[in-house]
Amino acid sequence: MAIDPSPQKFMVVFQPSGRHAYVTAGQTLLTAARDMGVEIESICGGQQTCGKCKVVPDVGDHPKYGIASKLEHLSPPDVEEQNYWTKRRREARQYRLSCAACVQGDVVINVPEESQARKQIVRKSATTRQFTIDPVVRQYFVKVKPAELGGRQGDWERLQASLANTHHLTNLRLDYFALRDLQAILRQGQWEVTVTVWQGSPENKPEVIRIQPGYQEGLYGMAIDVGTTTVAGHLVDLQSGQILATESMMNPQTTYGEDLMSRISYGMLNVDGVAKMHTAIIEALSTLIARAARSAKLKPTDIIDVLLVGNTVMIDLLLGINPVELGGAPFALATHAPQDFKARDVGLKIQAGAYVHILPAEAGHVGADNVAVIMAELPHTQEDMVLIVDIGTNAEILVGNKERLLSASSPTGPAFEGGEISHGMRAAPGAIEKVRIDPVRLTPRFRVIGQERWSDELAAEEIKAAGICGSGIIDLVAELFAVGIIDAGGKFVLDTPSPNFRPTAQVGEYVVATAMQTSSGREIIITQQDIRAIQFAKSALYTGAKLLMERRGIKQVDRVLLAGGFGSYIDKQRAMMIGLFPDCDLEHVYAVGNSAGDGAVICLLSRERRQHAKEIARQIEYIETAIEPNFQDRFVNALGLPHNRDEFPHLKGLIPAITTERKERRRVKA
Amino acid sequence: MAIDPSPQKFMVVFQPSGRHAYVTAGQTLLTAARDMGVEIESICGGQQTCGKCKVVPDVGDHPKYGIASKLEHLSPPDVEEQNYWTKRRREARQYRLSCAACVQGDVVINVPEESQARKQIVRKSATTRQFTIDPVVRQYFVKVKPAELGGRQGDWERLQASLANTHHLTNLRLDYFALRDLQAILRQGQWEVTVTVWQGSPENKPEVIRIQPGYQEGLYGMAIDVGTTTVAGHLVDLQSGQILATESMMNPQTTYGEDLMSRISYGMLNVDGVAKMHTAIIEALSTLIARAARSAKLKPTDIIDVLLVGNTVMIDLLLGINPVELGGAPFALATHAPQDFKARDVGLKIQAGAYVHILPAEAGHVGADNVAVIMAELPHTQEDMVLIVDIGTNAEILVGNKERLLSASSPTGPAFEGGEISHGMRAAPGAIEKVRIDPVRLTPRFRVIGQERWSDELAAEEIKAAGICGSGIIDLVAELFAVGIIDAGGKFVLDTPSPNFRPTAQVGEYVVATAMQTSSGREIIITQQDIRAIQFAKSALYTGAKLLMERRGIKQVDRVLLAGGFGSYIDKQRAMMIGLFPDCDLEHVYAVGNSAGDGAVICLLSRERRQHAKEIARQIEYIETAIEPNFQDRFVNALGLPHNRDEFPHLKGLIPAITTERKERRRVKA
């Protein structure tokens, strides 16, 4: 009788994906998974060292697949696998190493989430953010054949052979600095090393950017949002997606100019202006990274990937490009493409071989930070018509949905961040962040950051107010308007009967905190000029948003997302009362926090999102507000508070009610 | 009657290649050439600016192709071509621009050598060197579409579009530093720029490494041989192949050790030893490049490509790799592959975007310098059995022919370069380079570098000898032996009746130059120890060469090539008299000069040779002399002068003749 020489095959099912196939007896589960496209994590490449590939056999009948899955359908643990589990007895009861267990019967295998090579991650936020962790760097553990006398291959050639054998990695490049230490590290690790491979750009072959002795685990990256005023960065565990540290600091370039135009001018008027601003931001970024590393108990050299976002001028300056072209028409970018440079070329002090990735830009005035916002909020994938405003010194505006998305940039100036306001300050302890004005007595009460209680619940000397931050100013202007201290044009009503109001030559000022209530012992006031600055800022934002809505052919948006660090603290009702954004049901107005920062973290973690960012940045329609013929007129028309009541149906019952009360009070008084 | 709508075609023949085809009427000659694979030079890509593509129409009957070639079979020069020729009237009589002349009849076109994209070059040397100039960098002139308001492309994207249109260059990468200045240069050149593209490694996509404003011509590179003792570099015009400047200097690492082993030790014994030696050589290379640039009336930033060769320890140190592994078995290389790094990473101060290429190594002790020698002499392409010795502080030896080639390395020490010799010095003005000893009177006469006449033709005080260089020492030892002042074992014959010989306690010394004849006012002598050092050096070389010949299965070589700066000045007859290399007909012993340096220049100029070097470095059989079991015995046996007369049939009539004379003299004297 003839014996069938072909090896036996058994059904293997992987859960939760449900992928299944007949597998030749004797194959490891890891190989079977790889062949079926089920991605199981593995750093050691099947050497039963890393334990990343552990799986749970699902014993029992599985009628769906017509099989009975049994433990003995896998080869019993060999000595090496037993050694691995010896130290981990509790886990050993349910897990097997998929690189060791061989198929010898039908089985159903559960791949737990931590063993999946591409982990799904859900970030909780005002909007739900879901994406897959798939960083552009990965670690591979390998055993390398020791050098032999008469052997004709160099250490790098033998390392390449091991990487090809164990991990199927071929065509690798090697970073210069990784080559430098290669020999010492191979010997230090006794011919066992962990190699970090960067595969960040489809244009370049994968590159070995770090070699560590022995078995090593740990990939850390930084996602940094370089704002005109603030630089904020997250240190991220690139394997779990966890944020290990968050740091922020002032952009040191503010010394050279508060806003974008003044930085551009500084670069034009000073021979070494660009170099100075470049050096300042690069040093700041290195400091920020060092701080974040310290709080995560890491070294700066542990950082192996960096993703940067920022507006186009910030990105130019940090790359050392003169941003002069962005200061005037036609606002030409050096490049709109995403960039991958060696961090050392840019000047960042992290791991020598690491890259820095910069997200693409949309146009001269809408940069990588706005692309990051899109990657966080994904407006281009949704049915809802959404308006996203990312409020900073420069505001970026997005309007649209999955059918068509438009963007613009509006120069709001630093008013919302407390800049160019008499007693303005950044959102920091001591800043007045909320204000209410009594509609009858016309006196204020307020809350400062760092205090649980309002000013009227504290003794004056306990309050220690230091200034007003953005959300406080918006509250203040909205309240002043609601109680009638300022009129719809933003002007102080000079006969206002408030003890806190002082009419000065044709203008006036309002005392928010008395000398007793402040840390400096001096009053905190708001002047006519301050109100003017807020009006300019909000009108720029509003006009830009309305222009985009008009171009998109809509009169109303379904949702408004207020992004930016400042956006998180804003009182959305009062923001709409001053006309910061077009009318919307307040239930559908969300403060989404630092959306650009979140998008940066997502793109740091996901190769796919970087590719997606590259594509979407080319698809968005950019509207250049600076060349819009009647933009100036619209801007002037939108300066009022709220400039046109008809445009804000959702304000009904908010301002009108107060207004009636106010009239009543005046009547009684008269 | 139907009209044939297909356009007319005409026969176009390009000379000297003879390639021909029917070409559609109206096509330019440049396009026709490209389609036929005839490579015509063009920097401006057909914009009638560079004139690189000029050709000569060959008017007359060409029966071979059955056509009559006429001037009017080309479209007459248009305004732009007329403008080009206006300034070049003399040339205009015979030339046409192939990018402008369109085919309108049968023509035969001569492509002059200067218009051929790949020029053949022949270097005159002891051996003839022929190769094709095809550098890894090329310049391309382009006109870029200016930035437009509302245009969605960055400057780099528009530049890419132009490069694709005009020069069919796609998939380009852009160097970080080239990006930095891109915008300013585009505007400075009024949207016309010359782009330098590097295409040095098949592993990487082509990269724009420099952007210059307007139309620019000029590509310059440096080929540098980093020797243990001397660093020598050629500045080369990468378009013509011409050497514009040659500079050399001491390797500053000599401070840390004369030979390879002492440098390796220095690196092992000092924490910052490798860093110090790395910095020293990199600074020296930058200085050398700056000097060469100055003498060629260029700036260091004009250098756009660098090729480095050297022994494996020198290459390690200049890359900052600790060479400790090369100090002991198994002599593991970090890598044997050729390397392409950014010059800025290595630390060289040249054009910011430029690369440095390092030729591959054969094995732990045979490095890029020996590969360069092979690329210069091409022993692997020849029928003749050849022995090549590259003499330096470390000597590399090659034996074989096109069927099989073997290499080895021998630590000769610095004696041939004047090191470790009492009055040794490098080949510089004042060095005694030739010596003759009168066989009867046993007194010397000599010639110093910088003097036309011999010492006996000058007044003593005119001579100003400063020391003895390598070729002088070889002459001296050979002559001392020939006249019987030293015996076949290298020992002074203590009863030598010479006024210049002084027997000292059991040893002796010989005065080469008297105090009157030297610049220092002190005698120049050679001691027993000096002779010993020369014997060690020559025996190391000889034993290595004989070992390779044995492995190759030959008793005799057809040719001996003496390479190395020192090899050029050597008296080959006297070199064989001391047994520096195995027996060979002196007619077939050639001093080929700095062969490694020539090979470096060739590889700097030829992409193909670099590829070839990569392949050949893997094919050569390397013999590790250090582990050859009876190498030490052979070495001791070869210390004599010449150690075994039977092995040197070609010495017959040289030493024997002198020996007879010597015996006669002694007899008379006795």
Interface residues (C-beta under 8 A of the other chain):
Chain A: A147 E148 L149 G150 G151 R152 Q153 G154 D155 W156 E157 N171 R173 L174 Y176 F177 L179 R180 L182 Q183 A184 E203 N204 K205 L319 G320 I321 N322 V324 E325 A329 P330 F331 A332 L333 A334 T335 H336 A337 Q339 F341 K342 R344 D345 V346 A361 A363 R618 Y622 E624 I627
Chain B: A147 E148 L149 G150 G151 R152 Q153 G154 D155 W156 E157 N171 R173 L174 Y176 F177 L179 R180 L182 Q183 A184 E203 N204 K205 L319 G320 I321 N322 V324 E325 A329 P330 F331 A332 L333 A334 T335 H336 A337 Q339 F341 K342 R344 D345 V346 A361 A363 R618 Y622 E624 I627
